[in-house]
Amino acid sequence: MSEPATKLKTLTREQMAARLAADIPEGWYVNLGIGAPTLVANYVADREVVFHSENGLLGVGPKPEDENVEPWLINAGKQYITMMAGGSTFDSADSFGLIRGGHLDLAVLGGYEVAENGDLANWSTGANDAGPAVGGAMDLGAGAKQVWVLMDHTTKTGDSKLVTKCSYPLTALGSVTRIYTNIAVIDVTPNGFVLRDTAPGVTFEDVQARTSAVLHRA
């Protein structure tokens, strides 16, 4: 399926991250995956949300200004970060004990495909430059109480990333509960994809035209 000829004004990655951040409840413990999900920490200023990075940090703060970079503080994607007051560092075993023990309220991950039953594919497209292994995303997909995916709605060639069944190697089965894209917010329910919200100027029909699986109205 290729994207329709009609072009939409889509959200930027920063706007997508801010939209997702607005839905995180006060007091949640949230893992931010590599890539676009790390931007979410920049947009929770009015609530106490404790961000986790799988390399062993709790209390990740927003991106530092260039003049305030602390070279010893990085996230799992090797980006410089800040740490909030009361934050802590620990080893990988403790970090994955936290993940696998079901202590995270939410994991925010990127994605290549999400199926209408909540299956997630986010580590390999089968291309020669694909990552060598699934890594911590498998543990996050299985261990977090909820999984939200932050990704573009379609590929660069216009193919839908919201599908009936994933064609790429799976990261986790039935784990995704919500998807934030550059045109919509979509819940994953027992009945399939349900449209929750759209970007300004985007209609239900616009989103359905760019979704290869059936989309339901809320």
C-alpha positions in Angstrom: 0.0 0.0 0.0 1.4 3.4 -1.0 0.4 6.7 0.5 -2.4 8.7 -1.3 -1.3 11.5 -3.6 -2.9 14.1 -1.3 -0.3 15.5 1.0 -1.0 16.3 4.7 0.7 18.8 7.0 2.2 16.3 9.5 3.6 16.8 13.0 7.3 17.1 13.5 9.1 14.6 15.8 9.2 17.2 18.5 5.5 17.8 18.2 4.8 14.0 18.3 6.9 13.7 21.4 5.1 16.6 23.1 1.7 15.1 22.2 2.7 11.8 23.8 4.2 13.5 26.8 0.9 15.3 27.5 -0.8 11.9 28.0 1.6 10.5 30.6 0.0 10.6 34.1 1.7 12.1 37.1 3.9 9.7 39.0 4.5 7.1 36.3 7.8 5.4 35.8 8.6 5.5 32.1 11.3 4.0 29.9 12.3 6.0 26.8 13.6 3.8 24.0 16.3 4.8 21.6 15.6 7.4 18.9 12.5 9.7 18.8 11.2 8.4 22.2 14.1 10.2 24.0 12.6 13.5 23.0 9.6 12.9 25.3 11.7 13.9 28.4 11.9 17.4 27.0 8.2 18.0 27.3 7.1 17.0 30.8 7.7 20.1 32.9 4.5 20.4 34.9 4.3 16.8 36.3 6.6 14.5 38.2 7.3 11.6 35.7 10.3 9.4 36.4 12.1 8.5 33.2 14.2 5.4 33.0 17.1 4.6 30.5 18.0 0.9 30.2 21.7 1.5 30.5 21.0 2.1 34.2 19.4 5.5 35.1 16.3 6.6 36.8 15.4 10.3 36.8 16.4 11.2 33.3 15.8 14.9 32.6 15.6 17.0 29.4 18.4 17.4 26.9 21.2 19.6 28.3 22.3 22.9 26.7 25.6 22.5 24.9 27.4 24.5 27.6 26.0 22.3 30.4 26.9 18.9 29.0 28.0 16.3 31.6 30.0 13.8 29.6 29.4 11.0 32.2 25.6 11.2 31.7 24.3 9.5 28.6 21.2 7.5 27.7 21.0 4.1 26.0 21.4 5.8 22.6 24.6 7.4 23.8 23.1 10.9 23.8 23.9 13.4 26.5 21.2 13.8 29.1 20.5 15.5 32.4 19.5 13.9 35.7 16.7 15.2 37.9 17.2 15.8 41.6 16.8 12.4 43.4 17.9 10.5 40.3 20.1 7.4 40.5 22.4 5.2 38.5 22.8 1.4 38.8 24.2 -1.5 36.9 22.6 -3.3 33.9 21.5 -6.3 36.0 19.4 -4.0 38.3 18.1 -2.0 35.3 16.8 -5.2 33.6 15.5 -6.5 36.9 13.4 -3.3 37.1 12.2 -3.9 33.5 11.5 -7.6 33.8 10.0 -7.3 37.2 7.1 -5.3 35.9 8.0 -2.1 37.7 7.7 0.2 34.7 4.3 1.8 34.1 5.1 2.5 30.5 7.7 1.9 27.8 7.9 4.4 24.8 9.4 2.6 21.8 10.0 3.3 18.2 8.6 1.0 15.5 8.9 -0.3 12.0 5.4 -1.9 12.1 2.6 -2.4 14.6 -0.1 -5.0 13.9 -3.8 -4.5 14.8 -3.4 -7.1 17.6 -0.6 -5.1 19.2 2.4 -7.1 17.9 5.5 -4.9 17.5 8.4 -5.1 15.0 11.0 -2.5 15.8 14.5 -4.0 15.5 15.0 -5.3 12.0 13.6 -4.8 8.5 15.8 -7.6 7.1 18.0 -5.1 5.4 21.8 -5.6 5.4 22.3 -2.6 7.7 19.8 -3.9 10.3 20.8 -4.2 13.9 22.5 -7.5 14.9 19.9 -8.4 17.7 16.7 -7.3 19.2 18.4 -6.0 22.4 16.5 -4.6 25.4 13.3 -3.8 23.4 12.2 -7.4 23.8 12.3 -7.1 27.6 10.6 -3.7 27.5 7.8 -5.0 25.3 7.2 -7.9 27.6 7.9 -6.2 31.0 6.3 -2.8 30.9 2.6 -2.4 32.0 1.9 -0.4 28.8 3.8 0.1 25.6 3.3 3.2 23.5 4.9 3.4 20.1 6.2 6.7 18.6 6.8 6.5 14.8 5.9 8.0 11.5 2.6 6.7 10.1 4.1 5.6 6.9 7.5 4.7 5.5 9.5 7.0 3.2 8.0 5.2 0.2 4.4 5.7 1.6 3.7 2.2 2.9 1.7 2.0 6.1 3.4 1.1 9.3 0.0 0.2 10.9 -0.7 -3.3 9.5 -3.0 -6.3 9.8 0.0 -8.5 10.4 3.7 -7.6 10.8 6.0 -8.7 8.0 9.2 -7.9 9.9 10.8 -10.0 12.7 8.8 -9.4 15.9 10.0 -7.7 19.0 7.1 -8.4 21.3 3.7 -10.1 20.9 0.5 -8.2 21.6 2.3 -5.6 23.7 1.4 -2.3 22.1 -1.5 -0.4 23.7 -1.2 3.0 21.9 0.5 4.5 18.8 1.5 8.1 18.3 2.3 9.0 14.7 2.9 12.2 12.7 -0.9 12.3 11.8 -2.8 10.5 14.6 -3.1 8.9 18.0 -4.4 5.4 17.8 -5.4 2.9 20.5 -4.8 -0.8 20.1 -7.9 -2.6 21.4 -9.4 -6.1 21.3 -11.3 -4.9 18.2 -8.3 -3.5 16.5 -7.1 0.0 15.8 -9.3 2.8 17.2 -8.6 6.4 16.3 -8.2 8.6 19.4 -7.0 11.9 18.0 -5.6 13.4 14.8 -3.1 16.1 13.9 -4.7 19.5 13.0 -6.5 19.4 9.7 -6.3 15.6 9.4 -9.6 13.6 9.1 -10.6 10.0 9.9 -10.6 9.3 6.1 -7.0 10.7 5.8 -5.8 8.4 8.5 -7.6 5.3 7.1 -6.2 6.0 3.6 -2.7 5.7 5.1 -3.5 2.6 7.3 -3.4 -0.8 5.8 -5.5 -2.3 8.6 -9.1 -1.4 9.3 -9.4 1.7 11.5 -12.4 2.2 13.9 -13.9 5.4 15.2 -13.8 5.9 18.9 
